[in-house]
Amino acid sequence: MLSTDIGIDLGTSNILIYIKKQGIVVNEPSIVAIDKNSKRVLAVGKEAAEMYERTPGKISAIKPLKNGVIADMEITEIMLNELIKKVKLKKQFIKPRILICCLTNITTQEKENIKAVAEATGARKVYIEEEPKVAAIGAGMNIKQPIANMIVDIGGGTTDIAVLSLNDIVCSSSINIAGEKFNEDLIKYIKEKYKLLIGTKTAEKIKIEFANIYNPSSEESYEVKGRDLLTGLPKTIIINQIETERALQESVQTIINEIMKVLESTPPELSADIVEKGIVLTGGGALLTGIIDIIEESIKVPTLIAESPLTCVAEGTGMLLEELKLLEEDQ
């Protein structure tokens, strides 16, 4: 092996690294822990995530990506370098080629930032592809035909919505409402109703294990532990599923409204294809209980979840790495 091609899903919540002929070899949180005084990196990925919201004053756990774009170039570069080091590559004589994903509506400067960070890891060539397209390929959708495919990728920081045909995006949109906003909604609701402060990890757990946004039950209950804002002491409350629906309702409706806007801007012939083939959901937000049902009921279009919603983008980079000649023609 003279070189290794690498695909990277640079997500707000998680980074996935795909190595050609090996598959996904890294899947870790997009977090870096540093010593505030010495600026020394203490941990990256899973180890840093364990420190998040639990660090003493001299340690800072940083999420260098915000809403799908790089908020801190230096920390992102450190994070990528450290995670790539974890990949056990055979001895190679040529620097790797890297395929990395970006949102559909980012600025030229934001795209250049992503490319610069990838190049700083030692890549000899960097390819940038739009995330919805890569997610669709990873979900097994045939986007090369003159037939419409619609994908809704609900990630950590953003929801990307796109209609694809003939190997390109026909119309798309990206909004800063996704998994992390769902966590914020739950934190805000519990704070306002119960005067209880909970952390991001607790909100994430509620979202994954209990929340239901379609026909929730008042009989289903969940124990939530946090800090009482009035006394400052630890406190436990009980919430039901209807409360989770109330907390998440506005954000979910915003996503639905954005899907409708993209459908309204889709050419009529392609719209007919979408009605027949349906909408495919990818990303961690696709696993939110009830989201398929509420989208389907609101838009009247069949909706389904991709087979591996959490890894579609990374798997899509792997498929595109097999066609690097085509990428070179596009860029």
N, C-alpha and C positions, 0 to 999 in steps of 0.2 A: 504494500500500500504506500503510495507516494504522498497522498494527501487525503484528508477527510472532509467531506461536506457536512455542514452543520445547519440545522433549521432551528430557529428560536422564536418561541411565542413569548414576547416580552409583555406580560400582563401586569395590570395594576396590582392584582392580588397575588398572582403566582407566575413564576417563570418556568417554562418547559423547554428542554433542549432535546432535539432529535438528531441522532447520528445516523447517517446513511448506512443501511444494511444492519444497523443495530436496534433501531427504534428509539423510543423515548427513554433517555438515560438519566435525566434530571427533571424533577417536578417538585419545586420548593417555593415557599412564600417569598415575595419580593420585598424583603426586609433586611436591613443591615444594622448591626449594633456597633456603636463606636464609643470609645472613651472620650468624653468631652474635653478633657484637659490635654491629653497627648495626641488626640485625633487618630489613635490606633484602632484598627478594625478588630473587634472582639469576636464577632460571629456574623455569619451570613446564612440566609435561608431559614431552614427549620429551627436551628439553634437560636437565631435572632428572634424568630417568631415566638419562641417560648419566653423570651424576655419582654416582649411587647406589652406595654402598660403595666409592667412589673419591675421596671428598672429603678435602681437608686439614682440619686441626683447626678452622679458623675458619669452615668452611662445613658446614652441616647439611642433608642431604637427607631430607625428612620425608614419610611417608605418613600423611595426616591422617584416613584412614578405616581402621577396623579391624573385621573380621568384619561388614562390610556396614553399619556405623553410623558416625556422625561421632565421632571421638575428639578432634579439635581443631577447634572451631568457627571460630576466627579464620583458621587456615591453609586450611580448606576454603573459606571465603568468598573468600579471596584467590585460591585456585586456580580457583574457578568464574568469578570476575570476569575473570581473565586469559584463560581459555579462551574465554569468551563474547566478549571483545574481538577474538579471532582470527576470529570469524564476521563476514563482510562483509555487514552488513544494509543494505538501502536506507534512505533517510531515512524515519523514521516519527514520527508525531505522538502516538501512544498507546503507553504502556509495554507490553511483551510479556506474554502469559500463558504460564506455565511448567507443564508436566506433569513431575513427577519421581517416581521409583520408590522403594519401600521394601520391606524384608523383611516377611514375614507375621507374625512374632512379636515385633516390636520394641515397646518401651513407648510410651506416649502422649508422654512427654517426648522420647524419641528421634525420634519422628515430628515433634514440634514443632520440634526442632532442625533437621531437614531443611527444614521449611517456612520457618523463620527465615532460613536460609542462602540459600535461593532468593529470598526476598523482598528480602534485602539486595543482590541483584544488580540490582534495579530492576524486578522483576516487578510488574504491577498485580494479578495474581491467580495463586495457586499451587494446583495440583491434585496430590494425592498418590494414587498407585495402587500396589497390591501387585505386587511384581516377578514372581511366577510367572504371574499373570494377564496381565500385559503381555507376558511372554516367550511365552506360549501364543498370544496374538493375533499377535505378530510371527512365530511359527513357522507361521502359516497354519491354526491349529486353530480350528474353529467351536465356540466355547464358549457360544453363545447358545441352542443346542438342548438339550432335556432328555436329553442323552446325555453320558456321562462322558468326559472327556479327562484323561489323567495326564501331568504334565510334571515333569521333574527338571532343575533349572537348577544346574549345577555351576560356580560362578563362581570369583572369586579368593579371597574370604574365607569364603563360605558356600555350602552346598548347600541350595537351596529345593526342596521336594517338595510338589506339590499335585494334588488331584483337583478338576476344575472341571466345572460343569454349570449351565445356565440363567444364564450370564454372571456366575457367582460361584464362590467357592472353597467346596467342600463340606467338605474336610478337608485339613490341610497340616501341614508341619513344616519347621523350618530348623535346620541344625546348622553349627557352626563348623569344618567339615572340607571343604576344597575345594582349589583349585589351589595356594595358598600353603602349605597344610599338606603337600601332596605334595612341594613343594620342601624344606620342613623335614625331612621323612622321609628324603629322599635325602641331605641334608647330614649328618643324624645317623648314618645307616647307614655312610657313607664315613668319617666321623670315628671311629666306634667300631671298624670293621673294619680300616681302613687307617691310622689315626692321621693322616689327611689332612684339612686344613681347606679347604673350598671355599666360595665365595660364592653368594648367591642367584641371580645371573645364570648361573653355571655349572650349578647345580641345575636351573634353568628350561630350559636348553639340553638337558640330559640327558633331562628329562621329555618335551620336545617332539620331539627328534630320535631318541631311542633307547629309552626305557622301554617295556616291554611287560608287561602284567599278566595275559595269558591265553596259555597255551602258549608261554612265552618260550624262547628258544634259548640254550644254553650256548656255541654256536659263534659267535654274534654278539657282537662286542667293541666297546668304546668307550674312547677315551683321555681321561682326566680329569687336569687339572692343578690343583695347589693348593699349600698350604704344609704341609710336614712338621711335625707337632706336636712331634716329638722333637728335631729338629735346627734347626727354624725356617727351613729352606731350601726353595726351590721343589722340587717333586717331581711326577713323572708316574706314574700307575697305569693299569692296564687293568681294566675291569669287564665283566661279561657281562649279558645280559638277565635271567637268572634272579635275579641280585642286585637288579635294579630291582623285580622282582615281590616279592621278600622285603621290600624297603624300604617299598613302598607297600601291602602286603597288608592291614595292620591298618586303615588309613584307608579303603581301598576297601570292606572288609568292613563298616565302621561305616556307610557310605553305604547299602550294600545292606540292612543291618538296619533302617535308618530308612525305606527304601522299603517294606519288609515291614510295618512298624508302621502306615504310612499306609494301605496296602492293607487291613490287618486292621480299620481303623476306617472303611473305606468301606462304605456300604450295599450289600447283595448285588446288587441290580439294576444298580447302577453298576459293581460289580466285573466283572460279565459283559461290560459294554461295554469295559472296559479290556483284558480277555483277548482280545476280538475286535479292538480298534483298536490295542492296544499302548501302550508307554511312549515318550514323545518326550524325548530329551536335548537340552539347550541349554547354553550357556556354554562357556568354554574347556576345562573339564575333560571335556567330551563328546568331545574330540579325543584323549584319552589312549588309546593303542593297547591294544585288548583290552577296554576298559570295556563296550562293547555286549555282547560275548560273555559276559563274566562275570556281568553283570546278568541277561541272558537265561537263562543256564544255572542261576543260583541261584534266580530267581523264577519261571521257566517261563512268562514272558510275553514276547511279541514286543517287541523294543526297537530303536529307530532314532534316528538323529541328525537334527535339524532341518537344513534346507537351508543356512542361514547361522547356525550356532550362536553365533558371537561377536557378532553384531549383532541378534539376535532382540528383545532388550529395547528397544533404540533404535528399531528398525523398528516395534515394537508401540506405542511412544509416538506415532510418526507416524500410525499408523492411528487411535489414540484421539483425536489432535488434530483429526481430521476429524469427531469426534462429541462435541465439547465440550459440547453441550447436554445430552447424556446424563450426562456427568461432573458437570455443575452440578446435575443432579437427584439424583445419588448423594451429593454432598458439601455 
